[in-house]
Amino acid sequence: MTRLSTFTAIREFIAADHELVIDDDFVIAIDYEIEDQQRKQSMFLAEIEGREGDLFLRLETTIAPLASFDAEKCLRLNLMLRNGYLAVGDLDGTPYIKMCENILYDFLDEKLLRRQIDRIARLADEIEKALAEGADYS
């Protein structure tokens, strides 16, 4: 598998299979179709820098507006996650629960990126369906 050691390489790899709905210098987004579900998750990929200068790729997708959910319930769910983590971020000025994953560039290759996008999208969609009674916010 080919290592993906720059955001340019990540962009080219993703753009080969998906239409980029956002294409900024260090942020791209795609609408990821979840097979067999007839649903999709908007996936955002961004380059972020760690405290010691290490580069990470952050995968992020929205789950549901925060206002309708108990924060304690979300934190308890977060504790049970084995892949990814829940966070809160704004989308058009509204706080949303988001599913995120950070991958150190040192370990990033095409196979890992494909697998993590699929895992995070599916998990976020399952949580979205459970928390939002089947609504599709992404």
C-alpha positions in Angstrom: 0.0 0.0 0.0 1.1 3.5 -0.7 1.9 5.7 2.3 0.1 9.0 2.5 2.5 11.4 4.1 1.2 14.7 2.8 -2.2 16.3 2.7 -1.7 16.7 -1.1 -1.3 12.9 -1.4 -4.4 12.4 0.7 -6.4 14.8 -1.4 -5.4 13.1 -4.6 -6.2 9.7 -3.2 -9.6 10.7 -2.0 -10.4 12.7 -5.2 -9.7 9.6 -7.3 -12.8 7.9 -5.8 -15.0 10.7 -4.5 -16.2 14.1 -5.5 -14.7 16.8 -3.2 -17.6 18.9 -1.9 -15.0 21.1 0.0 -11.5 21.5 -1.3 -9.5 24.0 0.8 -5.8 24.0 1.4 -5.9 21.8 4.5 -9.6 20.7 4.6 -11.5 18.5 2.2 -15.0 17.0 2.4 -16.8 14.2 0.7 -20.3 12.7 0.9 -19.6 9.1 1.8 -22.2 6.6 0.8 -22.8 3.8 3.3 -23.2 0.6 1.3 -26.5 -1.2 1.9 -27.9 1.7 4.0 -29.0 4.2 1.3 -27.6 6.8 3.7 -24.5 9.0 3.6 -22.2 10.8 5.9 -20.5 14.1 5.1 -16.9 13.3 6.0 -14.4 16.1 6.6 -10.7 15.4 6.4 -8.2 18.0 7.8 -4.6 18.2 8.6 -3.8 19.1 12.2 -0.5 19.6 14.0 0.2 18.0 17.4 2.0 19.8 20.2 5.4 18.4 19.2 4.9 19.2 15.5 3.6 15.8 14.4 1.0 15.9 11.7 -2.3 14.1 12.0 -5.2 13.6 9.7 -8.5 14.3 11.4 -11.6 12.5 10.1 -14.8 14.2 11.3 -18.5 13.8 10.6 -21.6 15.3 12.2 -24.1 13.1 14.1 -26.8 15.4 15.4 -27.5 18.8 17.0 -26.3 18.9 20.6 -29.3 20.7 21.9 -31.5 17.7 21.8 -29.2 15.4 23.7 -28.0 14.9 27.3 -24.2 15.5 27.5 -23.9 12.8 30.1 -25.4 10.3 27.7 -22.9 11.3 25.0 -20.0 11.1 27.4 -21.0 7.6 28.6 -21.3 6.5 24.9 -17.9 8.0 24.3 -16.4 5.8 27.0 -17.6 2.7 25.3 -16.2 3.6 21.8 -13.2 1.6 20.6 -12.7 3.5 17.4 -13.0 7.3 17.2 -14.4 9.7 19.8 -17.3 12.1 20.2 -16.8 15.8 20.3 -18.8 19.0 19.9 -18.3 21.5 17.1 -20.3 24.2 15.4 -21.9 23.8 12.0 -23.4 27.0 10.7 -23.4 28.4 14.2 -25.2 25.4 15.7 -23.4 23.0 18.1 -23.4 19.5 16.8 -22.2 16.2 18.2 -19.4 14.9 15.9 -17.6 11.7 15.5 -13.8 12.2 15.0 -10.7 10.2 14.6 -7.1 11.4 14.4 -4.5 9.4 12.5 -0.8 10.1 12.8 0.7 10.6 9.3 3.5 8.2 10.2 1.0 5.3 10.1 -1.3 6.5 7.3 -1.6 4.5 4.1 -4.3 4.0 1.5 -5.7 0.9 3.2 -5.9 2.4 6.7 -7.5 5.6 5.3 -10.2 3.7 3.4 -10.9 1.5 6.5 -11.1 4.4 8.9 -13.4 6.5 6.7 -15.7 3.5 6.4 -15.6 2.7 10.1 -16.1 6.3 11.3 -18.9 6.9 8.8 -20.7 3.7 9.7 -20.3 4.2 13.5 -21.5 7.8 13.2 -24.5 6.7 11.2 -25.4 4.1 13.7 -25.1 6.6 16.6 -27.1 9.1 14.6 -29.9 6.6 14.0 -29.9 5.7 17.7 -29.8 9.2 19.1 -31.9 10.9 16.5 -34.5 8.2 15.9 -33.4 7.6 12.3 -32.9 11.1 11.2 -30.0 11.7 8.7 -28.4 15.1 9.6 -25.4 14.7 7.3 
